[in-house]
Structures are given as C-alpha cells and as structure tokens.
Amino acid sequence: MAEMAEYLRTPGFFGTHATMGADVSQFMATFFTLLFVVGWIQARQKKANHHHWLMLGGMVAMLGFFTSYYLFRNLGVLAFEGKEGFGGPQSLYENVFVPLLTVHILLVVIGLVMAIYMIVLGFRSQTFLEGRRVLKDAILQTSGRRIAVILGSITGVVMLFFLSRVMASGFSMGKMSVYLGLIILIAIVFGIEISIQRIWPNGARRHRVLGMFTMVIYCVLFVTGTVTYTMLYIMYPGKIG
C-alpha cells in the first residue's frame, strides 16, 4: 500500500501540475459520469435490461474504485492539501475554493450513499413481465424490524472482518475509522429507506424519482470536481504536483 500511495504522488499524465492520483481520480470521475449518463438515456429509451446491467456494473465498479483509491490516498489529497496546495489569492481560496471543495466532499458522501441505495432499490423494485425487465408498479416497503435485523447482520459481518484484519496486522485508528464509517454509511442508507418509503411508497415511482436525483448529484459532483481540479492544478498550482 505504501508503494501505491507513493506512486499516486508522482506527476500525472494530463500534463498539468497534478499528481498521478489526482489525474486518475479526474479520469475515472469523467468515465463514470459518462457511463451513468448513458445508463440514464437507456432508461428513458425503455431499454430496461441494458440500463440495469450498465448501472449495476458502473455503481459497483465506482464504489470499489473510489473506496480503494481514497484509502491509498489517505482519503484524498485534496481534503488535506490546504493553502499549501493552492497557489491563488487568499480571498479566492477562502471565498471560492474552500466552499467549492466542501460542497464537493459532501456530494461525494451523498453520491456513495445513493449508489448503495440505488443498487438495493434497483433489485427490489424490478420484476419480469413476459421475459422483459420492468419496474413494479406496486407498494414497496420494508418494516423497521426487518431493517434492524439486516443492519445488525451486516454490522456483525463487518466487525468480524475488522477483527480478522486486526489479528493479522494489528490495530490502528485508521482501520477502525474506515470500518466504522462503512457501518455508519450503511445505517444512513437504511435510514433514508425508512423516510423515503413513506414519501414514495410506490416502488416504480421511487426508483424513477431517486434515479433522477442521483443522476443530478453525479453531474454536479463531476462539475465541482472538475472546477476544483482546474483551480488547483491548472490556474493556481501550489507546491504539490
């Protein structure tokens, strides 16, 4: 992991002042955004099977990539570079760059939560009609007791995995934070489910509305990330890169 972290700090491939890690992040963000736009277009064209597999594969790949990537980068260089990584005026840093970066980080968290939620909702809200995959136009709700049982089971599995890693390589607050964060993220997803199923009890309606919301989040996330990248590594590069 140390070798990978060091590699991600080498100069990037876009020819800017960015590190390899920043360029990889920007490239993959662009790729996944385009992938999800294609998936959204497929849904509008009623290509349900293509939409299902493209979005499922894309979201699983996105979660896997960015989880491992941010672990290698110690949760992202941008979050810790501070003024030293930004070479522009102090006023621009405080009034534009920091608010933009804050919004971007919040959207990352929301995007990860929605990715997990939409994967689960996608399977729960679908059915097959004459061999075609369609959304179920019916009430789709989960009891609080069932959610508690599922969350407890997932928490148990995550904690067992955490303990196995502790026994293999020792305890660290960093590891504990990652696993605790995973449990909290899953708990948030279930909390959202309890609230949202009261607003949109119909499974098909819920899938369409939240799918559009998630698509907007990813597009805005791409824009804020691209602007942050441009300011930090092209317009006002600092000492990093």
Phi and psi in degrees as a GROMACS rama.xvg file:
@    title "Ramachandran Plot"
@    xaxis  label "Phi"
@    yaxis  label "Psi"
@TYPE xy
-63.6615  -38.4784  ALA-2
-66.5432  -39.8123  GLU-3
-66.1529  -42.7642  MET-4
-60.8825  -38.7169  ALA-5
-68.043  -38.8488  GLU-6
-63.2006  -39.0211  TYR-7
-68.8271  -13.2484  LEU-8
-92.926  -2.51129  ARG-9
-75.6803  163.928  THR-10
-57.4688  142.378  PRO-11
-78.6881  -178.015  GLY-12
-103.729  -2.28464  PHE-13
-85.5608  -8.27766  PHE-14
82.2194  15.0647  GLY-15
-99.1138  -165.004  THR-16
-86.4415  8.26513  HIS-17
-76.9438  157.856  ALA-18
-80.9245  168.353  THR-19
-59.3956  -40.5476  MET-20
-60.77  -44.1621  GLY-21
-65.1979  -39.399  ALA-22
-69.1634  -40.0707  ASP-23
-61.8019  -44.0577  VAL-24
-60.5089  -46.3136  SER-25
-65.288  -41.6066  GLN-26
-63.2879  -47.2147  PHE-27
-68.5484  -35.0977  MET-28
-61.8988  -41.5593  ALA-29
-64.3655  -45.0528  THR-30
-60.91  -49.2305  PHE-31
-67.3173  -36.05  PHE-32
-63.171  -45.5764  THR-33
-62.8571  -38.6318  LEU-34
-62.0013  -43.7018  LEU-35
-71.4616  -32.3612  PHE-36
-63.5661  -43.356  VAL-37
-61.0898  -42.4982  VAL-38
-62.8692  -39.3228  GLY-39
-64.9895  -40.8607  TRP-40
-62.9198  -40.081  ILE-41
-61.5969  -39.0791  GLN-42
-64.1135  -41.4775  ALA-43
-64.804  -30.0048  ARG-44
-88.3897  7.10293  GLN-45
65.7457  23.3425  LYS-46
-90.1047  71.3413  LYS-47
-62.6818  -41.7618  ALA-48
-67.0217  -44.1643  ASN-49
-62.3438  -43.0855  HIS-50
-60.4399  -45.3789  HIS-51
-58.7623  -52.5472  HIS-52
-72.6472  -34.9026  TRP-53
-66.5337  -46.1847  LEU-54
-69.5724  -40.017  MET-55
-63.4422  -49.5156  LEU-56
-62.8308  -41.7171  GLY-57
-65.2749  -43.0179  GLY-58
-71.0071  -39.5946  MET-59
-63.7802  -44.0203  VAL-60
-64.2737  -40.634  ALA-61
-63.625  -45.7031  MET-62
-61.5463  -44.3236  LEU-63
-64.6962  -44.3351  GLY-64
-65.5324  -53.0482  PHE-65
-70.6393  -28.9744  PHE-66
-64.9896  -50.3832  THR-67
-67.2952  -38.0866  SER-68
-63.9333  -47.3011  TYR-69
-70.2111  -26.3527  TYR-70
-66.7323  -43.6976  LEU-71
-64.2118  -34.6786  PHE-72
-92.0217  14.0373  ARG-73
55.6254  51.3017  ASN-74
68.9618  22.9017  LEU-75
99.5747  122.044  GLY-76
-62.4366  -38.5835  VAL-77
-57.8835  -33.0741  LEU-78
-71.1329  -18.0562  ALA-79
-121.705  -1.97697  PHE-80
-68.5996  -39.3353  GLU-81
64.6408  -157.9  GLY-82
-63.6523  -27.129  LYS-83
-63.0306  -28.8096  GLU-84
-91.7229  -1.94654  GLY-85
-120.227  119.94  PHE-86
-96.1198  7.62677  GLY-87
-85.6443  -176.993  GLY-88
-62.2196  150.05  PRO-89
-60.3022  -39.7309  GLN-90
-64.214  -39.4496  SER-91
-67.2137  -37.7783  LEU-92
-63.2746  -46.0078  TYR-93
-77.01  -36.9969  GLU-94
-95.5266  -18.4969  ASN-95
-122.581  -57.0894  VAL-96
-64.4781  -50.4005  PHE-97
-63.0952  -47.4434  VAL-98
-59.8607  -40.1286  PRO-99
-64.7885  -43.6445  LEU-100
-65.3509  -38.1378  LEU-101
-63.0357  -45.7426  THR-102
-60.8118  -42.058  VAL-103
-61.1367  -46.1718  HIS-104
-64.137  -40.8744  ILE-105
-63.1233  -39.9781  LEU-106
-67.2427  -33.0326  LEU-107
-60.1163  -47.0455  VAL-108
-61.8216  -47.1509  VAL-109
-62.229  -40.8209  ILE-110
-62.7228  -40.0222  GLY-111
-67.0011  -42.2101  LEU-112
-61.1632  -46.6658  VAL-113
-67.7095  -32.1701  MET-114
-62.2103  -47.793  ALA-115
-62.8984  -44.9928  ILE-116
-63.3341  -43.5301  TYR-117
-69.6642  -30.1919  MET-118
-62.5139  -48.8449  ILE-119
-64.0273  -46.6564  VAL-120
-63.5158  -35.6808  LEU-121
-59.7507  -42.1607  GLY-122
-72.935  -39.0834  PHE-123
-73.0387  -28.9129  ARG-124
-96.4497  3.95978  SER-125
-104.006  158.776  GLN-126
-151.485  176.811  THR-127
-119.169  129.153  PHE-128
-124.32  110.597  LEU-129
54.5698  42.1496  GLU-130
82.6306  -1.96146  GLY-131
-103.897  141.221  ARG-132
-80.1769  123.48  ARG-133
-137.769  163.478  VAL-134
-82.4139  139.915  LEU-135
-78.1435  118.964  LYS-136
-86.5082  72.0392  ASP-137
-154.216  167.057  ALA-138
-65.3316  131.115  ILE-139
-131.1  102.772  LEU-140
-137.878  153.373  GLN-141
-123.691  133.543  THR-142
-71.0907  152.818  SER-143
-60.7164  -35.8876  GLY-144
-65.2548  -42.4282  ARG-145
-65.0827  -41.2213  ARG-146
-61.8475  -41.3089  ILE-147
-62.7409  -41.0618  ALA-148
-64.9441  -44.62  VAL-149
-64.0777  -45.5881  ILE-150
-63.7926  -40.6346  LEU-151
-63.2858  -40.076  GLY-152
-65.6786  -44.913  SER-153
-62.9702  -42.1549  ILE-154
-60.2316  -41.9109  THR-155
-61.9434  -43.4033  GLY-156
-64.6521  -44.1813  VAL-157
-62.2049  -41.9916  VAL-158
-67.3763  -36.4388  MET-159
-64.3035  -41.6934  LEU-160
-63.9962  -40.3017  PHE-161
-62.5288  -44.6706  PHE-162
-64.176  -36.2258  LEU-163
-65.6297  -36.7022  SER-164
-69.7849  -36.5431  ARG-165
-64.4076  -43.122  VAL-166
-66.4282  -31.189  MET-167
-80.7074  -39.4559  ALA-168
-132.161  6.32079  SER-169
93.9294  162.243  GLY-170
-86.0093  144.858  PHE-171
-151.567  148.422  SER-172
-64.5673  -32.0139  MET-173
-61.3445  -47.5769  GLY-174
-61.8462  -44.4169  LYS-175
-61.5418  -39.845  MET-176
-62.9358  -40.1644  SER-177
-63.7426  -48.411  VAL-178
-70.1622  -38.1363  TYR-179
-65.1854  -40.1044  LEU-180
-62.2168  -37.0729  GLY-181
-63.9022  -44.2322  LEU-182
-63.3355  -43.8603  ILE-183
-62.6256  -41.1703  ILE-184
-61.699  -43.7578  LEU-185
-65.7134  -39.8472  ILE-186
-62.3918  -38.7722  ALA-187
-63.1268  -41.1592  ILE-188
-58.8316  -45.3796  VAL-189
-67.8448  -35.64  PHE-190
-62.3494  -40.726  GLY-191
-62.6266  -40.8142  ILE-192
-59.7216  -44.2681  GLU-193
-61.1687  -42.051  ILE-194
-73.1164  -45.6267  SER-195
-70.8784  -35.1283  ILE-196
-66.4755  -17.92  GLN-197
-79.4587  -31.5987  ARG-198
-78.3068  -46.8055  ILE-199
-123.102  81.9274  TRP-200
-66.7378  -26.4304  PRO-201
-74.1692  124.066  ASN-202
-63.0617  -42.2746  GLY-203
-65.2283  -45.3402  ALA-204
-61.8403  -42.8792  ARG-205
-62.9287  -42.2603  ARG-206
-63.4442  -42.2735  HIS-207
-68.6356  -45.1348  ARG-208
-65.2415  -47.4228  VAL-209
-73.133  -27.8999  LEU-210
-63.7652  -43.9079  GLY-211
-63.9124  -43.3172  MET-212
-59.704  -45.2595  PHE-213
-64.5953  -38.7052  THR-214
-63.4449  -42.0467  MET-215
-63.1207  -42.7102  VAL-216
-58.1865  -45.8793  ILE-217
-66.9214  -36.5486  TYR-218
-68.1879  -44.0294  CYS-219
-66.043  -37.6661  VAL-220
-60.5292  -41.6559  LEU-221
-64.3087  -42.067  PHE-222
-64.713  -48.3496  VAL-223
-64.3842  -38.0309  THR-224
-66.1843  -39.6008  GLY-225
-67.7081  -41.8493  THR-226
-65.2159  -41.694  VAL-227
-61.2297  -45.6649  THR-228
-59.1942  -45.7341  TYR-229
-62.4846  -44.5626  THR-230
-66.0802  -40.8945  MET-231
-79.3065  -35.7338  LEU-232
-114.538  -9.89742  TYR-233
-119.748  -53.79  ILE-234
-79.4564  -45.3878  MET-235
-133.433  62.8422  TYR-236
-68.0884  143.903  PRO-237
-107.803  -137.591  GLY-238
-83.7931  -19.762  LYS-239
-86.9636  139.833  ILE-240
